[in-house]
């Protein structure tokens, strides 16, 4: 039976094959999806702006003022939410870094105490041996 472990050359060939498959299959799907979203956005923008201009030309300017107010409030609250989430995620990253740093400091201090303790014990034991040899 063959082993399941891949050598470095096997991993390289596997990554090359995976890259080729991504280029062949995934890249066209992503480009078509991007083009589709741009097309839908253009249609929505043109329809909305045409409606604004038509209603303004008819003298119904108040018809879309409430919609624009809701749209602007939605954009402002969306941006505020985005900034708040980013702020908290940065604080979490800073907090994670602080916790990691604290744990590293605690481990370092514990290692120093362990080293000092082992050196003290070995020194103490060697002093006992020396005292025993000189006392006889």
C-alpha atoms as one frame of an Amber mdcrd trajectory, in Angstrom:
protein
   0.000   0.000   0.000   1.224   3.457  -0.802   1.726   6.071   1.810  -0.550
   9.088   2.027   2.326  11.445   2.768   3.060  13.814  -0.082   6.574  14.791
  -0.933   7.548  18.346  -1.737   7.392  17.655  -5.475   3.914  16.127  -5.116
   2.735  19.203  -3.237   4.100  21.451  -5.958   2.331  19.476  -8.671  -0.870
  19.475  -6.644  -0.726  23.252  -6.181  -0.039  23.774  -9.889  -3.014  21.591
 -10.826  -5.231  23.398  -8.311  -4.135  26.772  -9.738  -4.928  25.650 -13.260
  -8.360  24.398 -12.180  -9.080  27.723 -10.466  -8.045  29.623 -13.589 -10.176
  27.389 -15.826 -13.325  27.096 -13.699 -13.499  29.653 -10.895 -12.071  32.733
 -12.644 -14.729  32.825 -15.421 -17.523  32.347 -12.887 -16.201  35.227 -10.771
 -15.767  37.511 -13.773 -19.310  36.774 -15.030 -20.735  37.359 -11.557 -18.868
  40.661 -11.352 -20.174  41.738 -14.756 -23.702  40.706 -13.735 -23.584  42.781
 -10.530 -22.244  45.807 -12.431 -25.027  45.421 -15.016 -27.737  45.171 -12.319
 -26.252  48.193 -10.508 -26.285  50.263 -13.695 -29.915  49.353 -14.380 -30.983
  50.213 -10.850 -29.057  53.490 -10.858 -30.417  54.552 -14.249 -33.973  53.658
 -13.269 -33.759  55.512  -9.971 -32.138  58.628 -11.435 -34.622  58.699 -14.343
 -37.501  58.483 -11.859 -36.027  61.363  -9.829 -35.701  63.580 -12.886 -39.162
  62.695 -14.238 -40.868  63.416 -10.926 -38.886  66.643 -10.487 -39.923  67.750
 -14.008 -43.564  67.077 -13.142 -43.259  69.130  -9.981 -43.464  66.211  -7.543
 -40.211  66.886  -5.780 -41.483  65.766  -2.382 -42.275  62.284  -3.672 -38.672
  61.143  -3.475 -37.450  63.421  -0.717 -38.573  60.941   1.927 -36.984  58.091
  -0.047 -33.736  60.054  -0.275 -33.944  60.763   3.446 -34.392  57.052   4.191
 -31.598  56.190   1.757 -29.214  58.676   3.361 -30.147  57.536   6.884 -29.565
  53.945   5.797 -26.171  54.835   4.351 -25.163  56.760   7.462 -26.240  54.011
   9.843 -24.575  51.404   7.618 -21.312  53.347   7.651 -21.573  53.867  11.402
 -22.170  50.148  11.898 -19.208  49.309   9.686 -16.888  51.653  11.582 -18.144
  50.342  14.933 -17.593  46.729  13.911 -14.113  47.555  12.640 -13.324  49.430
  15.827 -14.411  46.528  18.020 -12.596  44.002  15.838  -9.417  46.093  16.134
  -9.922  46.286  19.890 -10.371  42.530  19.958  -7.175  42.070  17.981  -5.353
  44.419  20.353  -6.870  42.564  23.296  -5.810  39.212  21.826  -2.287  40.542
  21.327  -2.231  41.826  24.898  -3.412  38.445  26.208  -0.788  36.648  24.158
   1.859  39.051  25.381   0.716  38.593  28.987   0.813  34.826  28.679   4.293
  35.015  27.135   5.445  37.271  29.962   3.966  34.930  32.569   5.622  31.937
  30.905   8.932  33.816  30.783   8.690  34.743  34.469   7.785  31.167  35.372
  10.777  29.906  33.374  13.052  32.356  35.200  11.668  31.260  38.591  12.130
  27.615  37.602  15.698  28.292  36.503  16.514  30.247  39.674  14.897  27.560
  41.828  16.800  24.743  40.117  20.080  26.689  40.360  19.451  27.415  44.046
  18.621  23.788  44.802  21.683  22.514  42.966  23.869  25.091  44.738  22.336
  24.148  48.107  22.846  20.451  47.451  26.444  21.026  46.391  27.046  23.068
  49.550  25.660  20.222  51.661  27.968  17.783  49.927  30.937  20.083  50.495
  30.001  20.556  54.184  29.652  16.816  54.656  33.065  16.195  53.081  34.824
  18.790  55.228  33.049  17.865  58.438  34.379  14.291  58.373
